Amino acid sequence: MRPARIRDVPGEGRPGEGRPGPDERTSAYRAGGSRDGRRSTGAPERPADAGDPGGIARRPGDAGGGGGGGTGRAAWADVAKGVCILLVVLWHVVVKHYLTIDWGVSPPVPGAWGALTEQLLPLRMPLFFTISGMFAAGAVTRPWRVVRRSKVGRFLYLYALWLLIHTAILALAPSFDTARADGIADLLAQLTITPSNLWYLYALALYFVLAKVTRRLPVALVLGGALVLSAVASAGLLETPGNRGGLYQNLVFFLAGLYFRPLVERLAATAGRGRLALTGACYAGALAAVAITGSQAWPGVWPLLCVVATVFGVTAAALLGRRVTPGRRTTPGHDAASDHRATPGHATTLDHRATPGQHTAPGQRAAPGQRAAPGRRATSGRGATLGSALARLGRATLPVYVIHMPLLALLHLALVPPLSADMDGRLRIALAVTEPVLLTALVVWLCLALHRLLLRLGATWLFDLPGRRSRDRLPG
């Protein structure tokens, strides 16, 4: 399939790391990732949502994989973002907190958690940036004055603001193992050339500029250059202090989403269990091959591994997205694109039944004697619950991304003493097995709760560029 050409036509789109840099590894593990959304005003064009830094504005009725009635593409993209942000938080919980504790258990449980999260590195941020790029085409075609404020200026504002907040709070937890600015020089470096743990926001601002500048150049030239940059950086042939390596390695995935959006949407629309098994096996096999041969640092190996992981991620998200139920209108800080309204003639509830002999649309129940749509299952059960939960989280990734690190640092200070104390051996093993999952869930829940509280207090400036709040309505 030919890459999509970025045409100068009105359009809007909205979204989704790479191998860790040298100073990001603890034994071999670390990284970072982001976003959420806001209530639509009904305007034909609107800025990206506060919770979705990638600016993927999806309109109801857009075609895509993972469901029918216009909800499918939005659903699978939100599911993918929800999975990605969970993996970001889990990675930081494991690397910056869990592995620093002496669990004193005989089974190698901590090592297993470290190895597991490391195997997910090729999936998390490449998938996130692919989705971000998919829905950036409309913004890239707009005038510079619009892109400069709604995209570049907004992301740089959020990056600088939360960098200052992180710096202040992380100073209270000096034992927490993460990059931090210890002086004015460090802070200036993080603001400019060596991005901090908030590097995803910095990357989006930079990628929008690059996409805008190069949009009239040949696709092969732009995408080929980004691929070479990713291959060289992942091979350790470039200096990548801090999280600069993430900037170099993930540009190619943002641009791939931008240029090959129809291909990704087709991949999602045609996803099935057979492909899920095949792509999952390819991903696992590729990881094993890289581990056995020690070829991770070979030029081109890491980007190729990330491509395999991204195809697997899109397929899995599409299958889960088909089980997502249409959501209610959301409050500020959640993605307005989640308001999946039915088009005329389509039911808005899951209990809508078709007439006898008629196929049901995906997500609808079949009446007695009625067949479900070919290749689709009715939306019900645990799959629907999981998919819907991930989609809701995917529409609220910004607050989780910007809040979770300082929150984790404070929780680390509180949890290390009791977890390091003497306790029953069985309890210690149980905690060693479950603590990463439990703490990840707690951190995500606290981030979302703090986000809702801050919005109710009127602190919308923490999640969006001042002057854009007229498009928002506060809860209640």
ABEGO torsion letter per residue (X at the ends): XBBBBBBBBBBBBBXXXBBBBAAABBGGBEEBBEEBEBBBAGBABBBBBAABAAGBBBBBGBBEBGEBGGAAAAAAAAAAAAAAAAAAAAAAAAAAAAAABBAGBABBAAAAAAAAAAAAAAAAAAAAAAAAAAAAAAAAABBAAAAAAAAAAAAAAAAAAAAAAAAAAAAABAABBBBBBABAAAAAAAAAABBBAAAAAAAAAAAAAAAAAAAABBAAAAAAAAAAAAAAAAAGABBBBEAAAAAAAAAAAAAAAAAAAAAAAAAAAABBAAAAAAAAAAAAAAAAAAAAAGAAABBGAAAAAAAAAAAAAAAAAAAAAAABBBBBBBBBGBBAAABBBBBBGBBABAABBBBBGBBBBBGBBBBBGBBBBBGBBBBBEAAAAAAAAAAAAAAAAAAAAAAAAAAAAAAAAAAAAAAABBBBAAAAAAAAAAAAAAAAAAAAAAAAAAAAAAAAAGBAAAABBBGAAAABBBBX
